[in-house]
Amino acid sequence: MIGGELRGLRALVSGASKGIGSAIAKRLRDEGATVLGTARTVPPGLPTDVQFVAADRCSRWGAATTSNSASSRLSGVSRSDR
């Protein structure tokens, strides 16, 4: 991918505090997407340009918090059929 290919797109990444989720969130951000990461805990050393919501999506509260955050912070998310 060429840097900036995803500029203007919005992405919600669950499990973004570590492992594959973290790598996906970073890659999307590096490609220009606005990313909202979510996981149960905020990862240490989170870059200041990364939006994050700490919520357990397995609970009603966590799912609602994630949904509300995506709506308010990202104005929804982009859908890609690529």
Steps between C-alpha positions, in 0.01 A plus 500: 500500500609850431489738799180703517290262292232493772490875566147610582380157608397417857567169673398335826752238615414272790775333701726793414703493822740225391589241241328488165240761596771748592689431177183548292417828674854631443502396135163661431619820672826495304299470178301811589180364656353653813502213749307440820652207687318313771595237758437440867805701606689793353842384381808663653677745271193572286597762239322832543349485151319172570144511626416226746207389712546254786195273498420130518288444192363177648285702741200713409669805650821436306319445171295817549809699599688380191207575271445846648871580476516393135197715422621808684875487437498361146154602379450130429744269323586447134400183326733347248421213267860475381 
